[in-house]
Amino acid sequence: MNNPRPFRLDNAAAFIDQSLGISDWVFIDQTQVNIFGEVTRWRTPGHCDPDYARTTPYGGTLIHGFHVLGLLSHFYKDAGCWPEDGANPLNYGLDKVRILKPVVIGDGVRLRSHMSLLAATSKPNGDALLKVCHQVEAQGQPGFAVYAEYLTYWHRLKAA
């Protein structure tokens, strides 16, 4: 985080348009993609059948776009972007989302997210709705693979 002040719900507006952080790399392999396909009932050959996928223009299986989106909460916490005075975050949804390019799994792929704060809306009792921009990169690929504006409703941490 570029700002030396701690990131809190009560000062979040001061962080708008600033980087919040970059997550560590997350390794995704074919087994995880297959499990995601089973759980979501979208076990299609382009995602889960390496033999078939080698015959496609991509040359290999692809990670599901929704699988990448499912990692946003992990990226957020992993990068230490949680507000110090925030508790019990709730997924409030997504605004603009774009899958910018397919991500081939191959022998596995590493993903990470670059996060910045787009908006902070005060709510009752010191709570806040934060809109965080996630730009997800796949190691070894130029540019970003996914752009997502992730909304999280934060409750203010109650003093002990």
TIRO-2110 file (N, C-alpha, C; in Angstrom, 1 decimal):
// TIRO-2110
0.9, -1.2, 0.0, N, 1, A
0.0, 0.0, 0.0, CA, 1, A
0.9, 1.2, 0.0, C, 1, A
0.6, 2.2, -0.9, N, 2, A
1.4, 3.4, -1.0, CA, 2, A
1.3, 4.3, 0.2, C, 2, A
0.1, 4.4, 0.7, N, 3, A
-0.2, 5.4, 1.8, CA, 3, A
0.4, 4.9, 3.1, C, 3, A
1.2, 5.7, 3.9, N, 4, A
1.7, 5.2, 5.1, CA, 4, A
0.7, 5.1, 6.2, C, 4, A
-0.5, 5.7, 6.1, N, 5, A
-1.6, 5.6, 7.1, CA, 5, A
-2.2, 4.3, 7.0, C, 5, A
-2.7, 3.7, 8.1, N, 6, A
-3.4, 2.5, 8.1, CA, 6, A
-4.7, 2.6, 7.3, C, 6, A
-5.1, 1.5, 6.5, N, 7, A
-6.3, 1.5, 5.8, CA, 7, A
-7.5, 1.1, 6.7, C, 7, A
-8.4, 2.0, 6.9, N, 8, A
-9.5, 1.8, 7.8, CA, 8, A
-10.8, 2.2, 7.1, C, 8, A
-12.0, 1.7, 7.6, N, 9, A
-13.2, 2.1, 7.1, CA, 9, A
-13.4, 3.6, 7.2, C, 9, A
-13.0, 4.1, 8.4, N, 10, A
-13.2, 5.5, 8.7, CA, 10, A
-12.3, 6.5, 7.9, C, 10, A
-11.3, 6.0, 7.2, N, 11, A
-10.5, 6.8, 6.3, CA, 11, A
-10.4, 6.3, 4.9, C, 11, A
-11.2, 5.3, 4.5, N, 12, A
-11.1, 4.7, 3.2, CA, 12, A
-11.2, 5.6, 2.1, C, 12, A
-12.0, 6.7, 2.2, N, 13, A
-12.1, 7.6, 1.1, CA, 13, A
-10.8, 8.2, 0.7, C, 13, A
-9.9, 8.4, 1.6, N, 14, A
-8.6, 8.9, 1.3, CA, 14, A
-7.7, 8.0, 0.4, C, 14, A
-8.2, 6.7, 0.3, N, 15, A
-7.4, 5.7, -0.5, CA, 15, A
-8.0, 5.5, -1.9, C, 15, A
-9.1, 6.3, -2.2, N, 16, A
-9.7, 6.1, -3.6, CA, 16, A
-8.6, 6.5, -4.6, C, 16, A
-8.6, 5.6, -5.7, N, 17, A
-7.7, 5.7, -6.8, CA, 17, A
-6.3, 5.4, -6.4, C, 17, A
-6.0, 4.8, -5.3, N, 18, A
-4.7, 4.4, -4.9, CA, 18, A
-4.6, 2.8, -4.9, C, 18, A
-3.4, 2.3, -5.1, N, 19, A
-3.2, 0.9, -5.0, CA, 19, A
-3.4, 0.5, -3.5, C, 19, A
-4.1, -0.6, -3.4, N, 20, A
-4.2, -1.2, -2.0, CA, 20, A
-3.2, -2.3, -1.8, C, 20, A
-2.8, -3.0, -2.9, N, 21, A
-1.8, -4.0, -2.8, CA, 21, A
-1.8, -5.0, -4.0, C, 21, A
-0.9, -6.0, -3.9, N, 22, A
-0.8, -7.0, -4.9, CA, 22, A
-0.8, -8.3, -4.1, C, 22, A
-1.6, -9.3, -4.5, N, 23, A
-1.7, -10.6, -3.8, CA, 23, A
-0.4, -11.4, -4.1, C, 23, A
-0.2, -12.4, -3.3, N, 24, A
0.8, -13.4, -3.7, CA, 24, A
0.2, -14.2, -4.8, C, 24, A
1.1, -15.0, -5.5, N, 25, A
0.7, -15.9, -6.6, CA, 25, A
-0.1, -17.0, -6.0, C, 25, A
-1.2, -17.5, -6.8, N, 26, A
-2.0, -18.6, -6.5, CA, 26, A
-1.8, -19.6, -7.6, C, 26, A
-1.4, -20.9, -7.3, N, 27, A
-1.2, -21.9, -8.3, CA, 27, A
-2.5, -22.6, -8.5, C, 27, A
-2.9, -22.7, -9.8, N, 28, A
-4.1, -23.5, -10.2, CA, 28, A
-3.7, -24.5, -11.2, C, 28, A
-4.1, -25.8, -10.9, N, 29, A
-3.8, -26.9, -11.8, CA, 29, A
-5.1, -27.5, -12.4, C, 29, A
-4.9, -28.5, -13.2, N, 30, A
-6.0, -29.2, -13.9, CA, 30, A
-7.0, -29.8, -12.9, C, 30, A
-6.4, -30.4, -11.8, N, 31, A
-7.3, -31.0, -10.8, CA, 31, A
-8.3, -30.0, -10.2, C, 31, A
-7.8, -28.8, -9.9, N, 32, A
-8.6, -27.7, -9.3, CA, 32, A
-9.7, -27.3, -10.3, C, 32, A
-9.3, -27.2, -11.6, N, 33, A
-10.2, -26.8, -12.6, CA, 33, A
-11.3, -27.8, -12.8, C, 33, A
-10.9, -29.1, -12.8, N, 34, A
-11.9, -30.2, -12.9, CA, 34, A
-12.9, -30.2, -11.7, C, 34, A
-12.4, -29.9, -10.5, N, 35, A
-13.3, -29.9, -9.3, CA, 35, A
-14.2, -28.7, -9.5, C, 35, A
-13.7, -27.5, -9.9, N, 36, A
-14.6, -26.4, -10.1, CA, 36, A
-15.6, -26.7, -11.1, C, 36, A
-15.3, -27.4, -12.2, N, 37, A
-16.2, -27.8, -13.2, CA, 37, A
-17.3, -28.7, -12.6, C, 37, A
-16.9, -29.7, -11.8, N, 38, A
-17.9, -30.6, -11.1, CA, 38, A
-18.8, -29.8, -10.2, C, 38, A
-18.3, -29.0, -9.4, N, 39, A
-19.1, -28.2, -8.4, CA, 39, A
-20.1, -27.3, -9.1, C, 39, A
-19.6, -26.6, -10.2, N, 40, A
-20.5, -25.7, -10.9, CA, 40, A
-21.3, -26.3, -12.0, C, 40, A
-21.1, -27.6, -12.2, N, 41, A
-21.8, -28.4, -13.2, CA, 41, A
-21.5, -27.9, -14.6, C, 41, A
-20.3, -27.4, -14.8, N, 42, A
-19.8, -26.9, -16.1, CA, 42, A
-18.5, -27.5, -16.4, C, 42, A
-18.6, -28.9, -16.5, N, 43, A
-17.4, -29.7, -16.8, CA, 43, A
-17.3, -29.9, -18.3, C, 43, A
-17.0, -28.8, -19.0, N, 44, A
-16.9, -28.9, -20.5, CA, 44, A
-15.5, -29.3, -21.0, C, 44, A
-15.4, -29.8, -22.2, N, 45, A
-14.1, -30.3, -22.7, CA, 45, A
-13.1, -29.2, -22.8, C, 45, A
-13.4, -28.0, -23.1, N, 46, A
-12.5, -26.9, -23.2, CA, 46, A
-11.8, -26.6, -21.8, C, 46, A
-12.5, -27.0, -20.8, N, 47, A
-11.9, -26.7, -19.4, CA, 47, A
-11.4, -28.0, -18.8, C, 47, A
-12.0, -29.1, -19.1, N, 48, A
-11.7, -30.3, -18.3, CA, 48, A
-11.1, -31.5, -19.1, C, 48, A
-11.0, -31.4, -20.3, N, 49, A
-10.5, -32.5, -21.2, CA, 49, A
-9.2, -32.1, -21.9, C, 49, A
-8.0, -32.3, -21.3, N, 50, A
-6.8, -31.9, -22.0, CA, 50, A
-6.6, -32.4, -23.4, C, 50, A
-7.0, -33.7, -23.7, N, 51, A
-6.8, -34.2, -25.0, CA, 51, A
-7.6, -33.4, -26.0, C, 51, A
-8.9, -33.2, -25.7, N, 52, A
-9.7, -32.4, -26.6, CA, 52, A
-9.2, -30.9, -26.7, C, 52, A
-8.8, -30.4, -25.6, N, 53, A
-8.4, -28.9, -25.5, CA, 53, A
-7.2, -28.7, -26.4, C, 53, A
-6.3, -29.7, -26.5, N, 54, A
-5.1, -29.5, -27.4, CA, 54, A
-5.5, -29.3, -28.9, C, 54, A
-6.7, -29.6, -29.3, N, 55, A
-7.2, -29.5, -30.6, CA, 55, A
-7.9, -28.1, -30.8, C, 55, A
-8.0, -27.3, -29.8, N, 56, A
-8.7, -26.0, -29.9, CA, 56, A
-7.6, -24.9, -30.2, C, 56, A
-8.1, -23.8, -30.6, N, 57, A
-7.2, -22.7, -30.9, CA, 57, A
-6.3, -22.3, -29.7, C, 57, A
-6.6, -22.7, -28.5, N, 58, A
-5.9, -22.3, -27.3, CA, 58, A
-4.8, -23.3, -27.0, C, 58, A
-4.9, -24.5, -27.5, N, 59, A
-3.8, -25.5, -27.3, CA, 59, A
-3.8, -26.2, -26.0, C, 59, A
-4.8, -25.9, -25.1, N, 60, A
-4.9, -26.5, -23.8, CA, 60, A
-6.1, -26.1, -23.1, C, 60, A
-6.4, -26.7, -22.0, N, 61, A
-7.6, -26.4, -21.2, CA, 61, A
-7.5, -25.0, -20.6, C, 61, A
-8.6, -24.4, -20.4, N, 62, A
-8.7, -23.1, -19.8, CA, 62, A
-9.3, -23.1, -18.4, C, 62, A
-8.8, -22.2, -17.6, N, 63, A
-9.5, -22.0, -16.3, CA, 63, A
-10.8, -21.3, -16.5, C, 63, A
-11.8, -21.7, -15.8, N, 64, A
-13.1, -21.0, -15.9, CA, 64, A
-13.0, -19.6, -15.5, C, 64, A
-13.6, -18.7, -16.2, N, 65, A
-13.6, -17.3, -15.8, CA, 65, A
-14.2, -17.1, -14.4, C, 65, A
-15.3, -17.8, -14.1, N, 66, A
-15.9, -17.7, -12.8, CA, 66, A
-15.0, -18.3, -11.7, C, 66, A
-14.1, -19.2, -12.0, N, 67, A
-13.1, -19.7, -11.1, CA, 67, A
-12.2, -18.6, -10.7, C, 67, A
-11.7, -17.8, -11.6, N, 68, A
-10.9, -16.7, -11.3, CA, 68, A
-11.7, -15.7, -10.4, C, 68, A
-12.9, -15.4, -10.8, N, 69, A
-13.7, -14.5, -10.0, CA, 69, A
-13.9, -15.0, -8.5, C, 69, A
-14.0, -16.3, -8.4, N, 70, A
-14.2, -16.9, -7.1, CA, 70, A
-13.0, -16.7, -6.2, C, 70, A
-11.8, -16.3, -6.8, N, 71, A
-10.6, -16.1, -6.0, CA, 71, A
-10.5, -14.7, -5.5, C, 71, A
-11.4, -13.8, -5.9, N, 72, A
-11.2, -12.4, -5.5, CA, 72, A
-11.2, -12.1, -4.0, C, 72, A
-12.0, -12.8, -3.2, N, 73, A
-12.0, -12.6, -1.8, CA, 73, A
-10.6, -13.1, -1.2, C, 73, A
-10.1, -14.2, -1.7, N, 74, A
-8.8, -14.7, -1.3, CA, 74, A
-7.7, -13.7, -1.6, C, 74, A
-7.7, -13.2, -2.9, N, 75, A
-6.7, -12.2, -3.3, CA, 75, A
-6.8, -11.0, -2.3, C, 75, A
-8.0, -10.5, -2.0, N, 76, A
-8.2, -9.3, -1.2, CA, 76, A
-7.5, -9.5, 0.2, C, 76, A
-7.9, -10.7, 0.8, N, 77, A
-7.3, -10.9, 2.2, CA, 77, A
-5.8, -11.2, 2.1, C, 77, A
-5.4, -12.0, 1.1, N, 78, A
-4.0, -12.4, 1.0, CA, 78, A
-3.1, -11.2, 0.9, C, 78, A
-3.5, -10.1, 0.2, N, 79, A
-2.7, -8.9, 0.0, CA, 79, A
-2.7, -8.0, 1.2, C, 79, A
-3.5, -8.4, 2.3, N, 80, A
-3.5, -7.5, 3.4, CA, 80, A
-4.4, -6.3, 3.2, C, 80, A
-5.3, -6.3, 2.3, N, 81, A
-6.1, -5.2, 2.0, CA, 81, A
-7.4, -5.0, 2.9, C, 81, A
-7.6, -5.8, 3.9, N, 82, A
-8.7, -5.7, 4.7, CA, 82, A
-8.6, -4.5, 5.6, C, 82, A
-9.6, -3.6, 5.7, N, 83, A
-9.5, -2.5, 6.6, CA, 83, A
-9.3, -2.9, 8.1, C, 83, A
-8.4, -2.2, 8.8, N, 84, A
-8.1, -2.6, 10.1, CA, 84, A
-9.3, -2.6, 11.1, C, 84, A
-10.2, -1.7, 10.8, N, 85, A
-11.4, -1.6, 11.7, CA, 85, A
-12.6, -2.2, 11.0, C, 85, A
-12.4, -3.1, 10.1, N, 86, A
-13.5, -3.8, 9.4, CA, 86, A
-13.7, -5.3, 9.9, C, 86, A
-14.9, -5.8, 9.9, N, 87, A
-15.2, -7.1, 10.4, CA, 87, A
-16.3, -7.7, 9.6, C, 87, A
-16.4, -9.0, 9.5, N, 88, A
-17.5, -9.7, 8.9, CA, 88, A
-17.9, -9.2, 7.6, C, 88, A
-16.9, -9.2, 6.6, N, 89, A
-17.3, -8.7, 5.3, CA, 89, A
-18.3, -9.6, 4.6, C, 89, A
-19.1, -8.9, 3.8, N, 90, A
-20.1, -9.7, 3.0, CA, 90, A
-19.9, -9.3, 1.5, C, 90, A
-19.9, -10.4, 0.7, N, 91, A
-19.9, -10.2, -0.8, CA, 91, A
-21.1, -9.4, -1.2, C, 91, A
-21.0, -8.3, -1.7, N, 92, A
-22.1, -7.4, -2.1, CA, 92, A
-22.4, -7.5, -3.6, C, 92, A
-21.4, -8.1, -4.3, N, 93, A
-21.6, -8.3, -5.8, CA, 93, A
-20.5, -7.8, -6.6, C, 93, A
-20.7, -7.7, -7.8, N, 94, A
-19.7, -7.2, -8.8, CA, 94, A
-20.3, -6.1, -9.7, C, 94, A
-19.5, -5.1, -10.0, N, 95, A
-20.0, -4.2, -11.0, CA, 95, A
-19.3, -4.7, -12.4, C, 95, A
-18.6, -3.8, -13.0, N, 96, A
-18.0, -4.2, -14.3, CA, 96, A
-17.1, -5.4, -14.1, C, 96, A
-17.3, -6.4, -15.0, N, 97, A
-16.4, -7.6, -15.0, CA, 97, A
-16.1, -7.9, -16.5, C, 97, A
-14.9, -8.1, -16.7, N, 98, A
-14.5, -8.5, -18.1, CA, 98, A
-13.4, -9.7, -18.0, C, 98, A
-13.7, -10.7, -18.7, N, 99, A
-12.7, -11.8, -18.9, CA, 99, A
-11.9, -11.3, -20.2, C, 99, A
-10.8, -10.8, -20.0, N, 100, A
-10.0, -10.1, -21.1, CA, 100, A
-9.3, -11.1, -22.0, C, 100, A
-8.9, -12.2, -21.5, N, 101, A
-8.3, -13.2, -22.3, CA, 101, A
-8.4, -14.6, -21.7, C, 101, A
-8.3, -15.6, -22.5, N, 102, A
-8.4, -17.0, -21.9, CA, 102, A
-7.0, -17.3, -21.2, C, 102, A
-7.1, -18.1, -20.2, N, 103, A
-5.9, -18.5, -19.4, CA, 103, A
-5.8, -20.0, -19.6, C, 103, A
-4.7, -20.4, -20.2, N, 104, A
-4.5, -21.9, -20.5, CA, 104, A
-3.9, -22.4, -19.2, C, 104, A
-4.3, -23.6, -18.8, N, 105, A
-3.8, -24.3, -17.6, CA, 105, A
-2.5, -24.9, -17.8, C, 105, A
-2.3, -25.7, -18.9, N, 106, A
-1.0, -26.3, -19.1, CA, 106, A
-0.7, -27.2, -17.9, C, 106, A
0.6, -27.1, -17.5, N, 107, A
1.0, -27.8, -16.3, CA, 107, A
0.7, -27.1, -15.0, C, 107, A
-0.1, -26.1, -15.1, N, 108, A
-0.5, -25.2, -14.0, CA, 108, A
-0.2, -23.8, -14.3, C, 108, A
-1.0, -22.9, -13.7, N, 109, A
-0.9, -21.5, -13.9, CA, 109, A
-0.9, -20.8, -12.6, C, 109, A
-0.1, -19.7, -12.6, N, 110, A
-0.1, -18.9, -11.3, CA, 110, A
-0.8, -17.6, -11.6, C, 110, A
-1.7, -17.2, -10.7, N, 111, A
-2.5, -16.0, -10.8, CA, 111, A
-2.3, -15.1, -9.6, C, 111, A
-2.4, -13.8, -9.9, N, 112, A
-2.3, -12.8, -8.7, CA, 112, A
-3.2, -11.6, -9.1, C, 112, A
-3.6, -10.8, -8.1, N, 113, A
-4.4, -9.7, -8.4, CA, 113, A
-3.7, -8.4, -7.9, C, 113, A
-3.9, -7.4, -8.7, N, 114, A
-3.5, -6.0, -8.4, CA, 114, A
-4.8, -5.3, -8.0, C, 114, A
-4.8, -4.7, -6.8, N, 115, A
-6.0, -4.1, -6.3, CA, 115, A
-5.9, -2.6, -6.0, C, 115, A
-6.9, -1.9, -6.3, N, 116, A
-7.0, -0.5, -6.0, CA, 116, A
-8.4, -0.2, -5.6, C, 116, A
-8.6, 0.9, -4.8, N, 117, A
-9.9, 1.2, -4.3, CA, 117, A
-10.5, 2.2, -5.2, C, 117, A
-11.8, 1.9, -5.7, N, 118, A
-12.5, 2.7, -6.6, CA, 118, A
-13.5, 3.6, -5.9, C, 118, A
-14.1, 3.1, -4.8, N, 119, A
-15.1, 3.9, -4.1, CA, 119, A
-15.3, 3.4, -2.7, C, 119, A
-15.7, 4.3, -1.8, N, 120, A
-16.0, 3.9, -0.4, CA, 120, A
-17.2, 4.7, 0.0, C, 120, A
-18.3, 4.0, 0.3, N, 121, A
-19.6, 4.6, 0.7, CA, 121, A
-19.9, 4.3, 2.1, C, 121, A
-20.0, 5.3, 2.9, N, 122, A
-20.3, 5.2, 4.3, CA, 122, A
-21.7, 4.6, 4.5, C, 122, A
-21.9, 3.8, 5.5, N, 123, A
-23.2, 3.2, 5.8, CA, 123, A
-23.4, 3.4, 7.3, C, 123, A
-24.6, 3.1, 7.8, N, 124, A
-24.9, 3.3, 9.2, CA, 124, A
-24.0, 2.6, 10.1, C, 124, A
-23.8, 3.1, 11.3, N, 125, A
-23.0, 2.4, 12.4, CA, 125, A
-21.6, 2.3, 12.1, C, 125, A
-21.0, 3.2, 11.2, N, 126, A
-19.6, 3.1, 10.8, CA, 126, A
-19.3, 2.0, 9.8, C, 126, A
-20.3, 1.3, 9.3, N, 127, A
-20.1, 0.3, 8.2, CA, 127, A
-19.7, 1.0, 6.9, C, 127, A
-19.3, 0.3, 6.0, N, 128, A
-18.9, 0.9, 4.7, CA, 128, A
-19.1, -0.2, 3.5, C, 128, A
-19.4, 0.3, 2.4, N, 129, A
-19.4, -0.5, 1.1, CA, 129, A
-18.2, 0.0, 0.3, C, 129, A
-17.3, -1.0, 0.1, N, 130, A
-16.0, -0.7, -0.6, CA, 130, A
-16.1, -1.3, -2.0, C, 130, A
-15.7, -0.6, -3.0, N, 131, A
-15.6, -1.1, -4.4, CA, 131, A
-14.1, -1.2, -4.7, C, 131, A
-13.6, -2.4, -4.9, N, 132, A
-12.2, -2.6, -5.2, CA, 132, A
-12.0, -3.1, -6.6, C, 132, A
-11.1, -2.5, -7.3, N, 133, A
-10.7, -2.9, -8.6, CA, 133, A
-9.7, -4.1, -8.5, C, 133, A
-10.0, -5.2, -9.2, N, 134, A
-9.1, -6.3, -9.3, CA, 134, A
-8.7, -6.5, -10.7, C, 134, A
-7.4, -6.4, -10.9, N, 135, A
-6.8, -6.7, -12.2, CA, 135, A
-5.9, -8.0, -12.0, C, 135, A
-6.4, -9.1, -12.6, N, 136, A
-5.8, -10.4, -12.4, CA, 136, A
-4.9, -10.7, -13.5, C, 136, A
-3.6, -11.0, -13.2, N, 137, A
-2.7, -11.4, -14.2, CA, 137, A
-2.4, -12.9, -14.1, C, 137, A
-2.0, -13.5, -15.2, N, 138, A
-1.6, -14.9, -15.3, CA, 138, A
-0.1, -14.8, -15.6, C, 138, A
0.7, -15.5, -14.8, N, 139, A
2.2, -15.4, -14.9, CA, 139, A
2.6, -15.8, -16.3, C, 139, A
3.5, -15.0, -16.9, N, 140, A
4.0, -15.4, -18.3, CA, 140, A
3.1, -14.8, -19.4, C, 140, A
2.0, -14.2, -19.1, N, 141, A
1.1, -13.7, -20.1, CA, 141, A
1.1, -12.1, -20.0, C, 141, A
1.3, -11.4, -21.1, N, 142, A
1.3, -10.0, -21.1, CA, 142, A
-0.1, -9.4, -20.7, C, 142, A
-0.1, -8.3, -20.0, N, 143, A
-1.4, -7.7, -19.7, CA, 143, A
-2.2, -8.5, -18.6, C, 143, A
-3.4, -8.0, -18.4, N, 144, A
-4.3, -8.7, -17.4, CA, 144, A
-5.3, -9.6, -18.1, C, 144, A
-5.6, -10.7, -17.4, N, 145, A
-6.6, -11.7, -17.9, CA, 145, A
-8.0, -11.3, -17.5, C, 145, A
-8.2, -10.7, -16.3, N, 146, A
-9.5, -10.4, -15.8, CA, 146, A
-9.5, -9.0, -15.2, C, 146, A
-10.6, -8.3, -15.4, N, 147, A
-10.8, -7.0, -14.7, CA, 147, A
-12.2, -7.2, -14.0, C, 147, A
-12.2, -6.9, -12.7, N, 148, A
-13.4, -7.0, -11.9, CA, 148, A
-13.5, -5.9, -10.9, C, 148, A
-14.7, -5.3, -10.7, N, 149, A
-15.0, -4.3, -9.7, CA, 149, A
-15.8, -5.1, -8.6, C, 149, A
-15.2, -5.4, -7.5, N, 150, A
-15.7, -6.2, -6.5, CA, 150, A
-16.2, -5.4, -5.3, C, 150, A
-17.5, -5.6, -5.0, N, 151, A
-18.1, -4.8, -3.9, CA, 151, A
-18.2, -5.6, -2.6, C, 151, A
-17.7, -5.1, -1.5, N, 152, A
-17.8, -5.8, -0.2, CA, 152, A
-18.4, -4.8, 0.8, C, 152, A
-19.4, -5.3, 1.5, N, 153, A
-20.0, -4.6, 2.6, CA, 153, A
-19.2, -5.0, 3.9, C, 153, A
-18.7, -4.0, 4.6, N, 154, A
-17.9, -4.2, 5.8, CA, 154, A
-18.6, -3.6, 7.0, C, 154, A
-18.7, -4.5, 8.0, N, 155, A
-19.2, -4.0, 9.3, CA, 155, A
-18.0, -3.4, 10.1, C, 155, A
-18.3, -2.4, 10.9, N, 156, A
-17.2, -1.8, 11.7, CA, 156, A
-16.9, -2.7, 12.8, C, 156, A
-15.6, -3.0, 13.1, N, 157, A
-15.2, -3.8, 14.2, CA, 157, A
-15.6, -3.2, 15.5, C, 157, A
-16.2, -4.0, 16.3, N, 158, A
-16.7, -3.5, 17.6, CA, 158, A
-15.5, -3.5, 18.6, C, 158, A
-15.3, -2.5, 19.4, N, 159, A
-14.3, -2.4, 20.3, CA, 159, A
-14.5, -3.5, 21.4, C, 159, A
-13.4, -4.1, 21.8, N, 160, A
-13.4, -5.2, 22.8, CA, 160, A
-13.6, -4.7, 24.2, C, 160, A
END
